[in-house]
Amino acid sequence: MSDIPLNNIHAQRDVIGDEIDEAIARVIAHGRYIMGPEVAEFEAAMAAQVGDDNVQAIACANGTDALVLAYHALGLQPGDAVICPSFTFVATAEAVAALGGVPVFADVEDGGYNLSAASVRRAAKMATARGMTVRGICAVDLFGLPASYGSLQEVASELGCWLVADAAQSFGASVDGQRVGSLASVTTTSFFPAKPLGCYGDGGMVFTTDGAIADRLRSLRIHGKGSDKYDNVEVGYNSRLDTLQAAVLLPKLRQLEEEVAARQRIAERYSAGLADAVTAPLVPAGYRSAWAQYTIVTEVRDEVQSALTAAGIGSAIYYPKPLHQQTGYSHFDSADSELDRTEWLTPRVLSLPMFPYLEDSEIDRVVETVRSVVDAST
Ligand SMILES: *Cc1c(COP(=O)(O)O)cnc(C)c1O
């Protein structure tokens, strides 16, 4: 039997590989590798995809830079606190610390993987008591599901701070028909190859409804440029999206809706086969996930992973160590002495194969293998 990988970014080439290769060839022919016409074309296509006329899309070098640029444009100052989940990829907090800010870790919601508004309130109280200014909140749409922006925006308004959406895993998702990119006033995403919308290298983007922030982002990504690139109005970055990557992303973006729908069907088939054996991912009413990952919770996680590996099936643990326990980050404060839900999830989560071209027979094999362990253990 053939192996089933966790992700197969090559499978899409059977569908749009020729289109992508032609797009790459066009860039090589015109030779405008930096800020070539495909970059603006891709930014316009992404803003249109979000579907909110007030949203501007600013491309940059990667999803981590997107966060750094966003925090910088929002005015993050050294010593300022930004509350973020500990149950996330390191970049969320790294970008805060890179600017001299102080990440403060909060827990995730019961029954979910995303930032808890109640925990954010506790984190803010703690940070304020320690003399820090809470400048912002960064929510993460973990595994592709948008965070609870309604309740998080309420907390942000109470605290008088900004709310950034780290949507590195969720471009293509929505809440009540409102798409990722417009769920917060500033949203970042990543085009790392394994993300739902990935390129052939590194890439990232910031979305914002704030015209002044959009202008500042366009300056910051090109060395803090003013009227031209040899006029430098502030200290910035070299963080542009390569023209080649924009060209690769244009046909991939046209395929995205269909691919998110395919991921949705795969997730439903997984849940139908697994929901009575493990904790399947919860998608609240009105939410549409981009299904970057399909992540289960089980008491026999390590045994399930061993069985999958033995059966030639890929899986992954996102994330093996939460940020508040990482060597480089454990000196930062957390909302509570322990982040209960985060620490409970960490030894129990397992992400199963998920990509739009997974076949039903493959999904069924994954389900059978997971069940062979879980059913025997109960
Ligand atoms: C991938 C990811 C990032 C960083 O994106 P890069 O393009 O790899 O820099 C940031 N946040 C989250 C939640 C991610 O999954």
The ligand as a MOL file (V3000), in Angstrom:
LIG
                    3D

  0  0  0     0  0            999 V3000
M  V30 BEGIN CTAB
M  V30 COUNTS 15 15 0 0 0
M  V30 BEGIN ATOM
M  V30 1 C 3.4570 29.8520 9.4910 0
M  V30 2 C 3.0440 30.7530 10.5720 0
M  V30 3 C 3.6270 32.0240 10.7590 0
M  V30 4 C 4.8570 32.4940 10.0390 0
M  V30 5 O 4.8350 32.4480 8.6590 0
M  V30 6 P 6.2000 32.3590 7.8460 0
M  V30 7 O 5.7700 32.7020 6.4660 0
M  V30 8 O 6.7020 30.9570 7.9700 0
M  V30 9 O 7.1440 33.3580 8.3910 0
M  V30 10 C 3.1060 32.8560 11.7450 0
M  V30 11 N 2.0860 32.4580 12.5060 0
M  V30 12 C 1.5140 31.2390 12.3860 0
M  V30 13 C 0.3780 30.8780 13.2700 0
M  V30 14 C 1.9850 30.3380 11.4220 0
M  V30 15 O 1.4240 29.1370 11.3050 0
M  V30 END ATOM
M  V30 BEGIN BOND
M  V30 1 1 1 2
M  V30 2 1 2 3
M  V30 3 2 2 14
M  V30 4 1 3 4
M  V30 5 2 3 10
M  V30 6 1 4 5
M  V30 7 1 5 6
M  V30 8 2 6 7
M  V30 9 1 6 8
M  V30 10 1 6 9
M  V30 11 1 10 11
M  V30 12 2 11 12
M  V30 13 1 12 13
M  V30 14 1 12 14
M  V30 15 1 14 15
M  V30 END BOND
M  V30 END CTAB
M  END
